[in-house]
Amino acid sequence: MPVPVTIYRTQVCPYCVMAKRMFDRLKVAYTEVYLDDKHELRNELSRKFNWQTVPMIVVGEKFVGGYTDVAELERNGKLARMLQGDA
C-alpha cells in the first residue's frame, strides 16, 4: 500500500506547483489541501511543524518540509525509501 503524501499549499505558490510537478513526474499520488482561506488550519500546521511557508509536505506521518527539502530527498534517494515505507 502506498504511503500517503499531503501537500498543504496555496493557490499562488510557485514552489507548490514545483512540488506537484515532481510528484506527478514520479507518478506518486498526493492529496492537496489549500490553505488560502483556512487561516486557523495554516496557523495550527505552522505551530505543529514549526514551519511558516508553503508548501508544507507530509509523507506518511512525517513532515518533510517544503519543495526544496523534498527535492533534496528525491535527489539522494531517501524519498523513494520513504514512499515505500522504509524510512
Residue frames relative to the residue before (quaternion, step in Angstrom):
aa qw qx qy qz dx dy dz
M 1.0000 0.0000 0.0000 0.0000 0.00 0.00 0.00
P 0.4637 -0.7035 0.4595 0.2809 3.60 -0.78 0.99
V 0.4852 -0.6286 0.5271 0.3028 3.53 -1.20 0.65
P 0.4261 -0.7203 0.4748 0.2723 3.63 -0.77 0.93
V 0.1652 -0.7526 0.6319 0.0839 3.52 -1.18 0.75
T 0.0569 -0.7810 0.6216 0.0193 3.56 -0.95 0.93
I 0.1298 -0.7627 0.6311 0.0561 3.53 -0.97 0.97
Y 0.1638 -0.7505 0.6358 0.0758 3.55 -0.61 1.20
R 0.0881 0.8353 -0.5203 0.1543 3.56 -0.55 1.19
T 0.3233 -0.6801 0.5995 0.2713 3.50 -1.39 -0.15
Q 0.6848 -0.4993 0.3451 0.4033 3.57 -1.28 0.32
V 0.7914 0.2398 -0.1069 0.5521 3.57 0.85 -0.99
C 0.4082 0.6819 -0.4932 0.3537 3.55 0.14 1.33
P 0.3191 -0.7828 0.4969 0.1962 3.61 -0.29 1.19
Y 0.6448 0.5164 -0.3340 0.4539 3.62 1.02 -0.68
C 0.5917 0.5474 -0.3585 0.4710 3.59 1.15 -0.56
V 0.6475 0.5083 -0.3085 0.4767 3.58 0.98 -0.87
M 0.6550 0.5052 -0.3179 0.4632 3.61 0.94 -0.84
A 0.6293 0.5213 -0.3382 0.4667 3.60 1.01 -0.74
K 0.6421 0.5172 -0.3193 0.4671 3.59 0.93 -0.87
R 0.6665 0.5087 -0.3036 0.4525 3.58 0.88 -0.93
M 0.6381 0.5233 -0.3329 0.4562 3.57 1.00 -0.76
F 0.6846 0.4635 -0.2911 0.4814 3.60 0.86 -0.91
D 0.6102 0.5304 -0.3518 0.4718 3.61 1.07 -0.65
R 0.6504 0.5176 -0.3101 0.4615 3.60 0.95 -0.90
L 0.7023 0.4445 -0.2520 0.4956 3.56 1.06 -0.79
K 0.3613 -0.7528 0.4620 0.2987 3.57 1.37 -0.14
V 0.3913 0.6833 -0.4925 0.3707 3.53 0.99 1.01
A 0.3766 -0.7183 0.5416 0.2211 3.56 -0.78 1.04
Y 0.0025 0.7918 -0.6103 0.0219 3.56 -1.11 0.68
T 0.3428 -0.6847 0.5997 0.2325 3.49 -1.35 0.35
E 0.2191 -0.7605 0.5985 0.1241 3.55 -0.97 0.89
V 0.0690 -0.7581 0.6474 0.0373 3.54 -1.02 0.88
Y 0.2507 -0.7826 0.5574 0.1180 3.55 -0.54 1.23
L 0.2215 -0.8116 0.5352 0.0767 3.55 -0.80 1.08
D 0.3286 0.7953 -0.4729 0.1893 3.61 1.27 -0.01
D 0.8128 0.1767 -0.0814 0.5491 3.59 0.81 -0.92
K 0.5891 0.5450 -0.3648 0.4720 3.58 1.24 0.43
H 0.0485 -0.8610 0.5064 0.0030 3.55 0.67 1.17
E 0.6379 0.5302 -0.3305 0.4504 3.58 0.99 -0.78
L 0.6604 0.4921 -0.3017 0.4803 3.59 0.94 -0.89
R 0.6451 0.5191 -0.3313 0.4523 3.59 0.92 -0.84
N 0.6546 0.5011 -0.3114 0.4726 3.59 0.95 -0.85
E 0.6371 0.5286 -0.3199 0.4607 3.58 1.00 -0.84
L 0.6762 0.4796 -0.2893 0.4786 3.60 0.91 -0.92
S 0.6193 0.5455 -0.3429 0.4487 3.59 1.00 -0.77
R 0.6667 0.4747 -0.2987 0.4908 3.57 0.98 -0.81
K 0.6661 0.5268 -0.3016 0.4334 3.58 0.87 -0.99
F 0.7802 0.3332 -0.1593 0.5049 3.58 0.86 -0.99
N 0.3121 -0.7462 0.5096 0.2934 3.59 1.29 -0.30
W 0.5195 0.6054 -0.3786 0.4693 3.54 1.02 1.01
Q 0.2592 -0.8165 0.5021 0.1185 3.59 -0.83 0.93
T 0.7539 0.4166 -0.2113 0.4619 3.59 1.04 -0.71
V 0.3592 -0.6745 0.5874 0.2667 3.53 -1.35 0.17
P 0.5319 -0.1576 -0.8291 -0.0691 1.46 -2.21 1.09
M 0.2656 -0.6673 0.6622 0.2138 3.49 -1.41 0.34
I 0.0849 -0.8397 0.5363 -0.0064 3.57 -0.40 1.22
V 0.1014 -0.7818 0.6151 0.0095 3.52 -0.89 1.07
V 0.1008 -0.7663 0.6336 0.0341 3.56 -0.89 1.02
G 0.7871 0.0037 -0.0701 0.6129 3.54 -0.43 1.24
E 0.7539 -0.2970 0.2615 0.5244 3.56 -0.66 -1.13
K 0.6292 0.5794 -0.3080 0.4165 3.58 1.30 -0.09
F 0.3436 -0.6976 0.5941 0.2057 3.53 -0.91 0.98
V 0.1499 -0.8312 0.5327 0.0537 3.59 -0.66 1.10
G 0.6493 -0.5185 0.3189 0.4560 3.62 1.23 -0.10
G 0.6805 -0.4571 0.3741 0.4336 3.52 -1.17 -0.71
Y 0.8025 -0.2959 0.1971 0.4791 3.55 -1.27 -0.30
T 0.6899 0.4802 -0.3164 0.4397 3.62 0.73 -0.94
D 0.6294 0.5344 -0.3338 0.4548 3.59 1.09 -0.67
V 0.7009 0.4502 -0.2746 0.4803 3.57 0.87 -0.92
A 0.5994 0.5433 -0.3620 0.4632 3.61 1.12 -0.58
E 0.6396 0.5049 -0.3216 0.4822 3.60 1.03 -0.74
L 0.6228 0.5226 -0.3380 0.4741 3.61 1.00 -0.76
E 0.6507 0.5095 -0.3145 0.4670 3.58 1.01 -0.79
R 0.6563 0.5289 -0.3104 0.4394 3.59 0.95 -0.89
N 0.7745 0.3555 -0.2028 0.4822 3.59 0.93 -0.81
G 0.6096 -0.6210 0.3265 0.3689 3.59 1.27 0.33
K 0.5100 0.6719 -0.4154 0.3404 3.58 1.24 -0.13
L 0.6094 0.5666 -0.3622 0.4200 3.60 1.04 -0.68
A 0.6345 0.5328 -0.3362 0.4479 3.60 0.92 -0.85
R 0.6596 0.4955 -0.3078 0.4740 3.59 0.98 -0.82
M 0.6342 0.5259 -0.3279 0.4622 3.58 1.00 -0.82
L 0.6796 0.5019 -0.2898 0.4497 3.57 0.93 -0.90
Q 0.6655 0.4607 -0.2914 0.5099 3.58 1.25 -0.40
G 0.5247 -0.6512 0.3992 0.3760 3.56 1.31 -0.06
D 0.5103 0.6765 -0.3966 0.3531 3.59 1.26 0.32
A 0.7424 0.3849 -0.2423 0.4920 3.60 1.14 -0.14
